[in-house]
Amino acid sequence: MRAVVQRVQRARVTIGGEVAGEIGAGLLVLLGVTHTDTEAEARWLAEKIVGLRIFGDDEGKMNRDVTEAGGAVLVVSQFTLYGDCRKGRRPSFIDAAAPPIAIPLYEAFINGIKGARRANRDRPFRRRHAGRAGQRRPRDPDRGPSLRLALAANCPTHPRNPFAPHRPI
């Protein structure tokens, strides 16, 4: 199982022009599933992602997870994370799981996100960020070939980062 995790100010998935999922501030997770993945791995990865302390606290340090920050989670199935470009000019997706395998694991991951967020709300933590964390849910957009993703990234910066700002190539 592979996941690309991006902090976002907002993210939206549309399918055929219809909004299938949308969040404000939180995490966008692109999830790829392969043939050998298990439900236990899906739950573990979900708990790991929900617990990542990548949101700033009152002092600007990355000390809060998505639940503490009052953020939402949008998960998008992304078989292309298993694209293999080592040979030829056309990627091979043979390592990506077929829908009969991928869909139940994707749903197990979504359920793992929900469970981890509930568990995190029940544990004590410092200075909970004001917000409606308890009311926000992971969004589960439908899967389909005409999926469009729009996001406003919320990336940390560092004064010595050689890549920011950069010139277009």
C-alpha positions in Angstrom: 0.0 0.0 0.0 1.3 3.4 -0.9 0.0 6.8 0.2 0.9 10.3 -0.8 -0.1 12.7 2.0 -0.6 16.4 1.4 -1.6 19.1 3.9 -4.2 21.2 2.2 -6.2 24.4 2.8 -8.9 22.8 0.7 -9.3 20.0 -1.7 -12.1 18.9 -4.1 -12.7 15.8 -6.2 -15.2 16.0 -9.1 -16.4 13.2 -11.3 -18.1 14.2 -14.5 -18.5 17.8 -13.3 -20.2 16.7 -10.0 -18.5 17.2 -6.7 -17.8 13.8 -5.2 -15.8 14.9 -2.2 -14.6 18.2 -0.7 -12.9 19.3 2.4 -11.5 22.5 3.9 -8.2 22.4 5.8 -6.8 19.0 6.5 -5.1 16.1 4.6 -5.5 14.9 1.1 -4.4 11.2 0.8 -3.8 9.6 -2.5 -4.0 5.8 -1.9 -2.6 3.1 -4.0 -3.2 -0.6 -3.4 -1.3 -3.6 -4.6 -2.1 -7.4 -4.7 -0.4 -8.3 -1.5 -1.9 -5.7 0.8 -4.0 -6.7 3.7 -6.7 -5.1 5.8 -4.3 -5.0 8.8 -1.9 -3.0 6.7 -4.7 -0.6 5.6 -5.7 0.0 9.3 -2.0 0.5 10.3 -1.4 3.0 7.6 -4.6 4.9 8.4 -3.7 5.1 12.0 -0.2 6.3 11.1 -1.4 9.0 8.8 -4.1 10.3 11.3 -1.4 10.4 14.0 1.2 12.3 11.9 2.1 15.5 13.8 2.4 17.8 10.8 0.1 20.7 11.8 1.4 23.7 13.7 0.5 24.4 17.3 0.1 27.9 18.9 3.9 28.3 18.8 4.2 27.4 15.1 5.8 24.0 15.8 4.5 20.8 14.1 3.0 19.3 17.2 -0.6 18.6 16.2 -2.2 15.8 14.2 -5.1 16.3 11.8 -7.7 15.6 14.6 -6.1 18.1 17.0 -5.9 20.7 14.3 -9.6 20.3 13.5 -8.9 19.2 10.0 -10.7 16.8 7.7 -9.3 13.9 5.6 -10.1 13.4 1.9 -9.0 10.0 0.5 -8.7 9.4 -3.2 -8.0 6.0 -4.7 -5.0 6.3 -7.0 -3.8 3.1 -8.8 -1.2 5.2 -10.7 1.0 5.2 -7.5 2.0 1.7 -8.6 2.9 2.8 -12.1 6.3 1.3 -13.2 8.2 3.4 -15.8 11.5 1.5 -15.8 10.9 -0.1 -19.2 9.7 1.6 -22.3 7.7 4.8 -22.5 4.3 3.6 -21.3 3.9 2.9 -17.6 2.9 -0.5 -16.5 0.2 -0.8 -13.8 0.5 -4.5 -13.3 1.4 -4.0 -9.6 -1.8 -2.1 -8.9 -4.6 -4.2 -7.5 -7.6 -4.9 -9.6 -10.9 -3.4 -8.3 -12.2 -6.6 -6.6 -9.0 -6.5 -4.4 -8.5 -2.7 -4.2 -12.0 -1.6 -3.3 -12.4 -3.6 0.0 -8.9 -2.5 1.0 -9.7 1.1 0.2 -12.8 0.9 2.3 -10.8 -0.7 5.1 -8.4 2.2 4.9 -11.4 4.7 5.1 -12.7 2.8 8.1 -9.3 2.9 9.7 -9.2 6.7 9.3 -12.6 7.0 10.9 -11.6 4.7 13.8 -8.2 6.4 14.4 -9.9 9.9 14.4 -12.4 8.6 17.0 -9.6 7.2 19.1 -7.6 10.4 18.9 -10.6 12.5 20.0 -10.9 10.3 23.1 -7.3 10.7 24.2 -6.1 13.7 26.1 -3.8 16.2 24.4 -2.5 19.7 24.9 -4.5 22.8 24.0 -6.9 21.3 21.5 -7.3 23.6 18.5 -10.7 25.3 18.5 -12.7 23.8 15.6 -15.3 21.2 14.7 -12.9 18.2 14.6 -15.6 16.0 16.0 -18.0 16.8 13.2 -15.6 16.3 10.3 -15.5 13.0 8.5 -13.2 11.5 5.9 -14.7 12.0 2.5 -15.0 9.0 0.2 -15.5 10.1 -3.4 -16.7 7.6 -6.0 -14.0 6.0 -8.2 -14.1 6.6 -11.9 -12.1 7.4 -15.0 -13.0 11.1 -15.3 -11.9 12.0 -11.8 -10.6 15.6 -11.4 -8.7 16.8 -8.3 -8.2 20.4 -7.3 -6.3 21.4 -4.2 -4.7 24.3 -2.4 -1.6 22.9 -0.8 -0.5 24.0 2.7 3.2 23.4 2.6 5.7 24.2 5.4 8.6 26.4 4.3 12.1 26.8 5.5 14.3 29.9 5.0 17.1 27.7 3.7 15.0 25.6 1.3 16.8 25.7 -2.0 13.7 24.8 -3.9 11.4 27.7 -2.8 10.7 29.8 -4.6 11.6 28.2 -7.9 11.4 29.1 -11.5 9.1 27.3 -13.9 10.9 24.8 -16.0 
